[in-house]
């Protein structure tokens, strides 16, 4: 193991120190404070809070409440940790990838902010493998350098011989609190990590249930009192896992970004997907408790587990706590953002105080200062050159769109449309190795790319939204219907127009609705030849989360998602493009216009009947 280094050790060392506790001979209780899937979301966020019933003197019906972020979570973990005699602080994986903090600092900023909390254990998630075993090793080294001694766990991860992550993690760890021994087992979702991340060849992942049961049996044989599975395995699977395992007491989960809770969260405007905690019976018929804590450093779960002298759970109680700023609120009037008056601020604060899940929390000063330092560096890092464009890459919503100017003459996109939108789709396909084809809506791409150096800032100009990647399992017939949806949503050529990689088609926007797409062909992963799309066959389509939900006219995508055939990858779509540019640069290649036969629009007839393949 790499030994802790000094530079980050100053971060809230008091929060890392254990308090000696008196041993107990009978049953007891343990408080578990936990998060999951923060995905490099380090800064605070905001939500709209409905105040229509408060009759504020300003007349505001909704106010903006700042909440979340690692500096507030640092305060919240410390405060709630002091409130309990026996505490474990756990992170259920996917700490990295998702924002510019990862793009710029490649896990260093995440590790430093996690060091302010000093987690007792961290379970490796699937996105920790997004940049191979070496990327994970670098992140774990940065996490160890905080000096917290966080146990890194992954019972079903088996590194390839010579992998840089060999020896950097363990299957489980045992913690002693108040005279009891608590075993924590780490699990990662096996199939998704192998198929959709980038572990090194030879690094494998074993079955989650079989691995967990073997480790539980080993820990029980050693006399461990309570078993916690720290699982990056998705809420539905985690509930089933708890029911299938013998000897398990608690599953602290992640990967599905599930918000659990009750009416208090609904009053805040959030939509929980189940109760916190979710209580089930394990394979022995004993009580077991399942929790998750949503995503993006928005909430902290606080679970108190009570157990008897035999180590059987007698009760699980707790809440997901939302750390909110409670001394300043803003509202909008005629487009202007205004502070609430002191009187109105007090009314809103009182309303939030009546919601148990809303926890007034000030950012930790040292964590806030550390984050401010990273923010200052980001302004320079965004100008980092990540690759080259060998020629101008034109933007167009539809073939011939005037948006190609001033970078390009509209004649350059007249026949087949946007170069850069096709390249974005190619980046999606390259970034999700389990996908067959990629589809991107025209409106999600906002700028062309001029020939010459390409910077991180350029990418965020091209892809400025907070979209993430989603993989949909669809039949060929559904894919064709989705293309029809997109063209029908704005036949004159708007933001819904589809661009693709591994898929090409002809469009007649002047034809009747439902008959505008024809000649659909597929070349899965652009790795072979083109052939007709098989309407009966299932394909995996990677796209952005916005249209995967059915937005922008993609109704078929929405139905597929509602059917449970959507797999949220949570990779930021701009980061996927950055990775693609960097990969090309590493191979000595630059961004260039796709060959005409690989452009997704084969031929285009506009809504007014202009045949673009014939020049008008």
MARTOR-140712 format. One line per 3 residues: number of its first residue (from 1); their letters; for each residue x, y, z of C-alpha. Coordinates in steps of 0.05 Angstrom, whole numbers, always signed. Example, Ala and Ser with C-alpha at 12.3 -4.5 7.8 and 13.67 -1.06 7.14 Angstrom:
BEGIN
1 = as = +246/-90/+156  +273/-21/+143
//
This chain:
BEGIN
1 = xxx = +0/+0/+0  +22/+71/-13  +36/+107/+52
4 = xxx = -2/+171/+68  +33/+235/+47  +31/+299/+86
7 = xxx = +3/+354/+39  -71/+340/+49  -67/+313/+120
10 = xxx = -87/+380/+150  -158/+370/+126  -203/+365/+186
13 = xxx = -159/+316/+223  -204/+321/+283  -260/+290/+242
16 = xxx = -215/+230/+228  -198/+215/+301  -234/+159/+336
19 = xxx = -263/+170/+405  -251/+113/+454  -317/+81/+475
22 = xxx = -335/+34/+531  -343/-39/+511  -413/-70/+512
25 = xxx = -429/-142/+528  -501/-143/+504  -536/-115/+443
28 = xxx = -523/-45/+419  -533/+6/+363  -492/+34/+307
31 = xxx = -502/+98/+267  -483/+93/+194  -472/+159/+158
34 = xxx = -467/+149/+83  -466/+176/+13  -458/+146/-56
37 = xxx = -449/+168/-129  -424/+238/-117  -391/+235/-186
40 = xxx = -345/+295/-177  -403/+340/-158  -365/+379/-105
43 = xxx = -400/+446/-105  -468/+463/-76  -532/+465/-117
46 = xxx = -601/+495/-110  -674/+475/-113  -739/+512/-120
49 = xxx = -780/+510/-55  -855/+522/-61  -875/+577/-12
52 = xxx = -943/+593/-41  -977/+577/+25  -932/+622/+67
55 = xxx = -961/+688/+42  -894/+723/+40  -895/+799/+40
58 = xxx = -855/+798/-25  -909/+757/-59  -858/+704/-79
61 = xxx = -890/+636/-95  -824/+599/-100  -755/+612/-71
64 = xxx = -686/+585/-87  -653/+545/-32  -579/+528/-36
67 = xxx = -562/+458/-13  -513/+400/-17  -441/+401/-39
70 = xxx = -380/+371/-4  -366/+430/+42  -436/+425/+72
73 = xxx = -431/+349/+75  -365/+357/+113  -401/+397/+166
76 = xxx = -460/+350/+168  -418/+287/+175  -380/+318/+233
79 = xxx = -442/+344/+268  -482/+280/+262  -421/+239/+280
82 = xxx = -416/+276/+346  -490/+260/+359  -478/+184/+364
85 = xxx = -435/+140/+408  -417/+89/+353  -409/+113/+282
88 = xxx = -386/+88/+214  -378/+135/+155  -387/+99/+89
91 = xxx = -384/+116/+14  -416/+66/-33  -376/+83/-96
94 = xxx = -374/+125/-159  -337/+183/-128  -306/+205/-194
97 = xxx = -324/+227/-265  -381/+273/-282  -360/+346/-277
100 = xxx = -302/+392/-294  -272/+377/-226  -256/+308/-253
103 = xxx = -237/+333/-322  -188/+382/-292  -160/+343/-233
106 = xxx = -173/+270/-250  -195/+250/-180  -148/+292/-139
109 = xxx = -202/+342/-120  -251/+287/-103  -200/+252/-58
112 = xxx = -182/+317/-23  -255/+334/-8  -269/+263/+15
115 = xxx = -209/+271/+61  -246/+326/+97  -300/+276/+117
118 = xxx = -252/+217/+130  -295/+159/+109  -283/+94/+146
121 = xxx = -295/+54/+82  -303/+65/+8  -330/+13/-40
124 = xxx = -301/+17/-111  -356/+34/-162  -360/+19/-236
127 = xxx = -340/+90/-257  -276/+85/-217  -254/+40/-276
130 = xxx = -272/+91/-330  -199/+106/-343  -172/+36/-333
133 = xxx = -138/+5/-273  -84/+59/-273  -137/+114/-267
136 = xxx = -167/+78/-207  -98/+68/-177  -83/+142/-183
139 = xxx = -148/+160/-149  -138/+110/-92  -67/+137/-81
142 = xxx = -95/+207/-76  -148/+183/-27  -95/+149/+16
145 = xxx = -53/+212/+15  -107/+247/+56  -83/+209/+117
148 = xxx = -153/+185/+136  -138/+111/+130  -202/+98/+91
151 = xxx = -211/+24/+78  -218/+11/+3  -264/-48/-11
154 = xxx = -282/-92/-70  -295/-165/-54  -314/-185/-125
157 = xxx = -258/-147/-161  -200/-190/-185  -143/-150/-215
160 = xxx = -104/-175/-274  -33/-200/-258  +11/-138/-253
163 = xxx = -48/-90/-250  -31/-25/-213  -90/-36/-166
166 = xxx = -62/-101/-139  -56/-95/-63  -94/-29/-61
169 = xxx = -160/-55/-34  -189/-112/+7  -253/-154/+4
172 = xxx = -277/-128/+71  -256/-93/+134  -275/-102/+207
175 = xxx = -286/-42/+253  -293/-43/+328  -341/+6/+360
178 = xxx = -366/+2/+432  -342/-69/+443  -375/-96/+380
181 = xxx = -343/-116/+314  -375/-94/+249  -356/-126/+182
184 = xxx = -362/-84/+119  -359/-119/+52  -349/-81/-13
187 = xxx = -385/-101/-77  -387/-71/-147  -438/-86/-201
190 = xxx = -402/-138/-243  -434/-140/-311  -440/-65/-319
193 = xxx = -369/-52/-297  -340/-104/-345  -384/-82/-404
196 = xxx = -389/-7/-397  -327/+17/-360  -254/+6/-380
199 = xxx = -221/-44/-333  -155/-71/-357  -156/-136/-397
202 = xxx = -153/-192/-346  -186/-153/-290  -250/-191/-276
205 = xxx = -312/-186/-231  -344/-246/-197  -418/-258/-181
208 = xxx = -442/-208/-129  -487/-255/-88  -438/-314/-86
211 = xxx = -380/-268/-68  -418/-233/-14  -443/-298/+17
214 = xxx = -373/-327/+20  -346/-265/+53  -404/-262/+103
217 = xxx = -392/-334/+122  -318/-320/+133  -332/-258/+177
220 = xxx = -386/-294/+217  -337/-350/+231  -289/-299/+259
223 = xxx = -342/-274/+308  -362/-209/+274  -426/-182/+306
226 = xxx = -460/-145/+249  -451/-151/+173  -457/-90/+127
229 = xxx = -452/-99/+52  -426/-34/+21  -455/-45/-47
232 = xxx = -451/-9/-114  -504/-54/-144  -570/-15/-155
235 = xxx = -628/-9/-107  -674/-63/-136  -617/-112/-139
238 = xxx = -594/-92/-69  -663/-107/-40  -662/-175/-74
241 = xxx = -591/-186/-50  -610/-172/+23  -667/-222/+17
244 = xxx = -622/-275/-14  -563/-272/+34  -556/-309/+99
247 = xxx = -525/-270/+155  -531/-201/+125  -557/-144/+168
250 = xxx = -550/-80/+127  -539/-62/+54  -513/+9/+42
253 = xxx = -520/+17/-33  -507/+57/-95  -504/+59/-171
256 = xxx = -578/+70/-184  -577/+140/-153  -640/+123/-114
259 = xxx = -671/+174/-68  -706/+140/-10  -749/+176/+40
262 = xxx = -819/+201/+54  -866/+260/+55  -813/+309/+79
265 = xxx = -774/+301/+15  -837/+311/-25  -850/+376/+12
268 = xxx = -781/+399/-11  -801/+383/-83  -762/+317/-90
271 = xxx = -792/+250/-110  -768/+191/-68  -770/+122/-99
274 = xxx = -780/+81/-36  -777/+83/+40  -714/+100/+80
277 = xxx = -695/+51/+106  -724/-5/+64  -734/-63/+113
280 = xxx = -735/-135/+88  -722/-205/+115  -656/-239/+97
283 = xxx = -650/-312/+78  -652/-331/+152  -717/-294/+164
286 = xxx = -682/-240/+204  -690/-165/+194  -644/-132/+143
289 = xxx = -643/-59/+123  -627/-28/+54  -609/+45/+43
292 = xxx = -583/+92/-11  -569/+167/-9  -587/+192/-78
295 = xxx = -530/+226/-116  -483/+285/-130  -468/+303/-57
298 = xxx = -540/+325/-48  -558/+286/+15  -528/+245/+71
301 = xxx = -562/+183/+96  -565/+173/+172  -584/+102/+191
304 = xxx = -586/+78/+263  -585/+2/+270  -603/-31/+336
307 = xxx = -588/-104/+350  -595/-155/+406  -543/-196/+443
310 = xxx = -543/-248/+387  -528/-195/+334  -598/-196/+304
313 = xxx = -625/-129/+280  -683/-106/+322  -695/-38/+290
316 = xxx = -671/+7/+233  -688/+80/+236  -664/+142/+201
319 = xxx = -671/+195/+149  -636/+222/+88  -613/+291/+110
322 = xxx = -612/+349/+60  -560/+401/+82  -592/+468/+66
325 = xxx = -570/+540/+72  -621/+570/+119  -599/+643/+126
328 = xxx = -608/+668/+55  -660/+655/+2  -672/+687/-66
331 = xxx = -731/+695/-112  -742/+720/-182  -785/+779/-203
334 = xxx = -789/+799/-276  -725/+763/-291  -686/+795/-233
337 = xxx = -659/+754/-176  -673/+785/-108  -658/+769/-36
340 = xxx = -717/+757/+10  -729/+808/+64  -710/+788/+135
343 = xxx = -782/+776/+154  -794/+731/+93  -728/+696/+105
346 = xxx = -751/+678/+176  -818/+651/+149  -782/+606/+99
349 = xxx = -731/+584/+151  -789/+564/+198  -822/+525/+142
352 = xxx = -758/+487/+128  -749/+474/+203  -815/+437/+201
355 = xxx = -786/+386/+152  -743/+335/+187  -701/+320/+126
358 = xxx = -681/+393/+115  -620/+404/+159  -592/+475/+165
361 = xxx = -518/+467/+149  -462/+517/+139  -405/+498/+93
364 = xxx = -342/+476/+130  -293/+534/+123  -232/+493/+108
367 = xxx = -268/+449/+58  -297/+512/+26  -229/+544/+20
370 = xxx = -200/+481/-11  -256/+479/-62  -246/+553/-78
373 = xxx = -174/+537/-95  -195/+484/-144  -246/+532/-174
376 = xxx = -192/+583/-186  -148/+532/-221  -206/+509/-265
379 = xxx = -210/+575/-301  -140/+562/-327  -148/+487/-337
382 = xxx = -206/+496/-384  -158/+527/-433  -117/+462/-434
385 = xxx = -108/+436/-504  -132/+364/-509  -126/+352/-584
388 = xxx = -131/+381/-654  -184/+391/-707  -153/+379/-775
391 = xxx = -208/+420/-809  -268/+463/-793  -324/+420/-764
394 = xxx = -389/+453/-784  -453/+457/-742  -523/+451/-770
397 = xxx = -589/+431/-741  -611/+401/-807  -576/+396/-875
400 = xxx = -566/+466/-903  -582/+501/-837  -556/+573/-835
403 = xxx = -526/+560/-766  -465/+533/-802  -444/+606/-811
406 = xxx = -398/+641/-795  -350/+583/-785  -373/+547/-848
409 = xxx = -412/+564/-910  -482/+531/-907  -465/+496/-972
412 = xxx = -417/+452/-932  -475/+422/-893  -527/+426/-948
415 = xxx = -528/+352/-967  -516/+314/-902  -519/+364/-845
418 = xxx = -475/+375/-784  -404/+348/-781  -395/+362/-707
421 = xxx = -461/+329/-687  -440/+265/-722  -373/+268/-686
424 = xxx = -408/+277/-619  -448/+213/-633  -383/+178/-652
427 = xxx = -353/+200/-585  -413/+170/-548  -404/+104/-585
430 = xxx = -330/+103/-570  -343/+118/-497  -393/+63/-485
433 = xxx = -363/-2/-511  -427/-43/-500  -469/+1/-546
436 = xxx = -483/-16/-619  -502/+54/-643  -507/+125/-616
439 = xxx = -560/+179/-627  -554/+253/-609  -606/+307/-619
442 = xxx = -584/+367/-660  -604/+418/-607  -558/+387/-555
445 = xxx = -497/+409/-597  -487/+484/-594  -424/+503/-633
448 = xxx = -378/+481/-688  -304/+470/-679  -252/+510/-717
451 = xxx = -191/+477/-747  -133/+479/-698  -123/+465/-623
454 = xxx = -184/+439/-584  -190/+458/-511  -233/+434/-454
457 = xxx = -270/+501/-458  -285/+487/-531  -318/+422/-513
460 = xxx = -362/+454/-460  -382/+506/-512  -403/+451/-560
463 = xxx = -438/+410/-505  -459/+460/-450  -514/+421/-416
466 = xxx = -513/+376/-355  -532/+313/-394  -506/+244/-378
469 = xxx = -503/+180/-418  -559/+128/-422  -561/+62/-459
472 = xxx = -629/+38/-485  -644/-33/-508  -689/-26/-568
475 = xxx = -713/-66/-627  -695/-43/-697  -768/-25/-707
478 = xxx = -767/+19/-645  -703/+54/-669  -736/+71/-735
481 = xxx = -798/+96/-698  -754/+139/-653  -722/+171/-715
484 = xxx = -792/+185/-741  -810/+217/-674  -750/+262/-678
487 = xxx = -765/+287/-748  -840/+294/-735  -827/+337/-673
490 = xxx = -804/+393/-718  -806/+375/-792  -779/+443/-811
493 = xxx = -714/+427/-775  -706/+440/-701  -668/+414/-642
496 = xxx = -696/+344/-645  -665/+325/-712  -626/+260/-702
499 = xxx = -552/+250/-714  -521/+182/-704  -460/+138/-706
502 = xxx = -466/+67/-733  -533/+84/-762  -552/+120/-827
505 = xxx = -618/+137/-860  -654/+180/-911  -703/+235/-891
508 = xxx = -761/+265/-930  -789/+318/-884  -843/+334/-936
511 = xxx = -873/+264/-931  -932/+246/-885  -916/+236/-812
514 = xxx = -892/+165/-800  -864/+158/-870  -807/+207/-868
517 = xxx = -750/+158/-851  -727/+106/-901  -666/+66/-923
520 = xxx = -644/+54/-851  -578/+17/-847  -534/-3/-788
523 = xxx = -460/-15/-778  -453/-34/-705  -396/+4/-672
526 = xxx = -374/+25/-742  -333/-39/-743  -357/-73/-806
529 = xxx = -401/-63/-866  -470/-32/-871  -533/-75/-873
532 = xxx = -608/-62/-867  -633/-50/-796  -667/-113/-771
535 = xxx = -735/-93/-743  -739/-154/-698  -668/-153/-669
538 = xxx = -650/-119/-603  -596/-65/-606  -563/-23/-552
541 = xxx = -569/+52/-566  -527/+101/-527  -555/+172/-523
544 = xxx = -560/+231/-476  -604/+229/-414  -647/+287/-439
547 = xxx = -676/+252/-499  -672/+183/-466  -727/+208/-419
550 = xxx = -772/+224/-479  -757/+298/-483  -750/+337/-548
553 = xxx = -802/+293/-582  -766/+227/-571  -830/+193/-547
556 = xxx = -806/+122/-564  -743/+132/-523  -788/+154/-465
559 = xxx = -831/+91/-471  -769/+46/-473  -743/+80/-410
562 = xxx = -810/+72/-376  -808/-2/-394  -745/-10/-354
565 = xxx = -699/-18/-415  -656/+42/-399  -588/+37/-365
568 = xxx = -564/+103/-337  -489/+107/-343  -481/+175/-307
571 = xxx = -420/+193/-350  -425/+267/-368  -434/+274/-443
574 = xxx = -382/+330/-447  -332/+286/-410  -345/+230/-460
577 = xxx = -327/+278/-517  -264/+302/-480  -242/+230/-471
580 = xxx = -253/+217/-545  -211/+277/-566  -156/+256/-519
583 = xxx = -157/+184/-544  -151/+208/-616  -93/+253/-597
586 = xxx = -58/+196/-562  -62/+157/-627  -34/+215/-666
589 = xxx = -102/+231/-697  -144/+294/-698  -218/+308/-705
592 = xxx = -240/+308/-777  -304/+306/-817  -333/+236/-823
595 = xxx = -331/+205/-892  -396/+217/-930  -415/+143/-924
598 = xxx = -410/+148/-848  -453/+210/-840  -519/+191/-810
601 = xxx = -562/+230/-860  -555/+193/-926  -603/+239/-964
604 = xxx = -648/+296/-944  -711/+328/-972  -734/+388/-933
607 = xxx = -806/+403/-911  -815/+448/-973  -794/+391/-1019
610 = xxx = -722/+414/-1034  -680/+353/-1050  -612/+369/-1020
613 = xxx = -577/+311/-1055  -590/+348/-1120  -568/+416/-1096
616 = x = -638/+445/-1089
//
